[in-house]
Amino acid sequence: MSRRIDRLRPVLLLRGLRAGREHPNLVQLAAETDPERFVWRILPHAARSFATSIVVLPKSQALAAAVGYLYCRMLDTYEDLLPDKAARPDVLRLFAERFGSDPMPAAPAVDETLARDDRDRLGLLLVERCRLVDDVLATLPLVTRESIARLVSSMAEGMAQSADIFERQGGVLVDSDQVARYSHHVIGNPALFILTLMGGATPSPAQEKDALAVSEMIQMANITRDIEKDLSRGVGYHHTLKPFLNASGDATKRREVVRRVREEYLGHALAAVPAYRRLFEGSPRRLAPGARMAAALMMLHTDQHYRRCAIMTGHEPWGQQRGKVRTVTAALPALLSMTGARRTLRRIEEDFLEAAARQRALVVEAV
């Protein structure tokens, strides 16, 4: 097990706060040959707001969470960039099958010319340097390696099934049930992995239900952030977006439909926050300070995203926007005590539910 995390935690946290997520230093990352240094260097760029939550975890969990997340990010790269939609499910499953081989074969390659921006290039670099992540995986305990393999397998299978659905339905999901199932595949499986990693036991049915609700809340953040980019690549997570796939259709009408979709998903996400607090307070054992802070950071980052989302949909945001440093300092009470963590999460929950009530009232008034 790595001992670097305790020594480097302040450096990693600072690096995450300073990371240029839209324009990472790809040359510097590509030059890194030490497996564990590569994992920690690329994590802030690949994981974005998840990175600080991973870094503050106890050392027995932080590296496993980082490795598991990077494999999930590789699956995202295949989903986002492979041009042959019909072949995409097979490639996702092929990536997962690597974990059943010893030694693990190389990850399926992706044509570098498919990248449209530096975020895409980062994903391609991660796939290209997958062997470094594999080397770190090999240093983890067997039970952790098996847990990561199950995570990748379940996520890949879920994404493959969703890819088939997108293909059959012309690039869109047609109802909220399909969006929920997709969210469960891409965020629910990692959430259950983290629960097992932190709790040391299989989540109860109630915890699993809450974890899936939380996955919708967090995945809605990813969807609402990237609606325009997803449309440009021919993907829409709401049936009303179908006329605008591949950036087609009237631009003014497209902007209004996108605004309404964001508004709908914002309301759905705000209402789901009690599930997160229940998961935290129902932890099967006493959480370490780093785990408490990680839980608070995740919700604080989510809170910041949805404040921005409220502005984008024409609603008043709650409270004030925080920068990266203020977001981390706002999580410090969780580091100090369980009471501080509960207060932080309950305050965010109250803000979310009040905002959800205001949004519902405005929608009813508009009708």
C-alpha positions, -999 to 999 in steps of 0.1 A, spaced: 0 0 0 13 34 -9 26 57 19 29 87 -4 -6 100 1 0 111 37 32 129 28 19 145 -4 -17 152 6 -13 190 11 6 192 -23 -21 171 -40 -49 192 -26 -32 224 -37 -25 210 -71 -61 201 -74 -72 237 -65 -48 251 -91 -54 226 -119 -64 240 -153 -92 217 -161 -100 230 -195 -64 232 -206 -43 207 -187 -5 205 -193 -7 174 -216 30 174 -224 39 173 -187 14 146 -180 26 125 -209 62 128 -197 54 112 -163 66 76 -161 62 68 -124 29 50 -121 17 64 -88 29 99 -96 10 97 -129 -22 87 -110 -20 117 -86 -9 141 -114 -37 133 -138 -64 129 -112 -73 166 -107 -77 171 -145 -96 138 -150 -118 139 -119 -125 176 -116 -145 182 -85 -142 146 -74 -104 149 -71 -104 169 -38 -129 144 -23 -106 115 -32 -74 131 -20 -87 138 16 -98 101 21 -78 80 45 -47 65 28 -61 30 28 -89 42 6 -76 72 -14 -54 54 -38 -80 27 -45 -106 54 -51 -82 73 -74 -75 41 -95 -111 31 -96 -121 66 -108 -95 67 -135 -107 34 -150 -143 49 -150 -130 79 -167 -115 57 -194 -149 41 -200 -163 77 -204 -136 83 -230 -147 53 -251 -184 63 -247 -177 99 -257 -152 95 -286 -157 62 -304 -172 72 -337 -188 38 -345 -219 38 -323 -227 2 -332 -193 -10 -321 -191 10 -289 -208 -16 -266 -182 -43 -277 -153 -20 -270 -167 -11 -235 -171 -48 -227 -136 -56 -241 -121 -30 -217 -138 -46 -187 -127 -81 -198 -90 -70 -194 -95 -75 -156 -100 -112 -160 -65 -117 -176 -31 -120 -161 -12 -101 -174 -38 -76 -184 -37 -68 -221 -34 -33 -235 -65 -11 -234 -83 -7 -267 -68 22 -286 -88 53 -296 -78 74 -327 -62 106 -314 -77 126 -343 -111 122 -327 -103 146 -299 -120 180 -302 -105 198 -273 -80 194 -245 -106 176 -223 -109 150 -250 -71 148 -254 -68 142 -216 -91 112 -219 -71 99 -248 -39 103 -229 -54 84 -199 -64 55 -222 -30 56 -238 -12 54 -204 -36 29 -190 -6 6 -183 6 30 -156 -28 28 -138 -26 -10 -141 7 -10 -124 -7 9 -94 -37 -15 -94 -13 -44 -90 0 -29 -57 -34 -29 -40 -47 -57 -18 -65 -85 -36 -99 -77 -22 -96 -41 -34 -85 -52 -69 -115 -75 -71 -138 -47 -60 -124 -24 -87 -127 -51 -113 -164 -55 -104 -169 -18 -106 -154 -16 -141 -174 -46 -152 -208 -34 -140 -202 1 -152 -190 -11 -187 -220 -34 -190 -245 -7 -180 -229 18 -204 -229 -8 -232 -267 -14 -227 -273 24 -227 -252 28 -259 -276 2 -275 -306 22 -263 -291 55 -276 -285 39 -310 -320 24 -313 -337 56 -303 -317 79 -326 -294 94 -301 -317 103 -272 -332 89 -240 -370 91 -241 -381 93 -205 -370 99 -169 -367 61 -162 -341 57 -189 -321 87 -175 -323 72 -141 -310 38 -153 -282 56 -172 -273 75 -140 -273 43 -120 -248 28 -144 -223 56 -146 -225 71 -111 -245 46 -90 -219 18 -95 -190 41 -84 -211 53 -54 -217 17 -43 -180 10 -48 -171 39 -25 -196 28 1 -181 -6 2 -146 8 3 -154 31 32 -178 8 51 -161 -25 46 -194 -43 40 -220 -47 13 -244 -18 14 -279 -26 28 -309 -24 4 -318 10 19 -283 23 14 -283 9 -22 -316 27 -29 -302 60 -15 -269 55 -34 -288 52 -67 -308 83 -59 -276 102 -52 -262 89 -85 -291 107 -103 -284 139 -84 -247 138 -93 -251 127 -129 -276 155 -134 -247 178 -127 -227 162 -155 -256 163 -179 -266 199 -172 -230 210 -175 -224 194 -209 -258 196 -227 -244 217 -256 -213 196 -260 -233 163 -259 -256 177 -286 -227 185 -308 -217 148 -307 -252 136 -314 -263 127 -279 -293 141 -260 -305 129 -225 -340 143 -230 -364 135 -258 -371 172 -266 -335 176 -276 -337 152 -306 -343 180 -332 -311 196 -321 -287 167 -323 -253 175 -340 -260 212 -333 -288 213 -359 -321 232 -357 -329 268 -351 -303 282 -326 -328 304 -307 -353 276 -302 -324 252 -293 -313 276 -265 -348 277 -250 -353 239 -251 -318 234 -235 -328 259 -208 -360 241 -201 -342 207 -199 -317 222 -175 -345 236 -154 -363 202 -152 -331 183 -143 -322 210 -117 -355 205 -99 -350 168 -99 -315 170 -85 -324 195 -58 -351 172 -45 -328 142 -43 -304 157 -17 -319 140 14 -307 106 1 -271 119 4 -275 129 40 -291 96 49 -262 77 33 -238 97 53 -256 95 87 -263 58 81 -227 48 77 -221 13 91 -191 24 112 -175 55 125 -161 75 96 -125 88 97 -119 126 96 -108 124 59 -139 104 49 -161 130 66 -144 158 48 -146 139 15 -184 136 19 -188 173 27 -166 183 -2 -186 162 -26 -218 180 -16 -202 214 -15 -189 210 -51 -224 198 -61 -239 228 -44 -217 251 -64 -226 235 -97 -263 238 -91 -260 274 -81 -245 281 -115 -271 259 -131 -298 280 -114 -283 312 -130 -282 295 -164 -319 287 -162 -330 322 -151 -334 314 -114 -319 332 -85 -291 312 -69 -290 306 -32 -262 320 -11 -229 332 -27 -207 314 -51 -175 301 -36 -141 298 -52 -121 265 -49 -103 275 -18 -134 287 0 -151 254 -9 -124 234 8 -124 256 39 -162 253 41 -156 215 45 -131 219 74 -158 215 101 -164 180 88 -127 172 93 -129 183 129 -160 164 140 -190 143 130 -212 171 143 -195 196 120 -200 172 90 -237 168 98 -243 205 101 -226 211 68 -246 185 50 -279 196 66 -273 232 57 -268 222 20 -299 200 22 -320 229 35 -307 252 8 -315 226 -19 -350 219 -7 -358 256 -3 -345 262 -38 -365 233 -52 -397 246 -35 -391 281 -51 -385 266 -85 -417 245 -83 -437 276 -73 -423 296 -102 -430 268 -127 -466 266 -114 -470 304 -116 -457 304 -152 -483 278 -162 
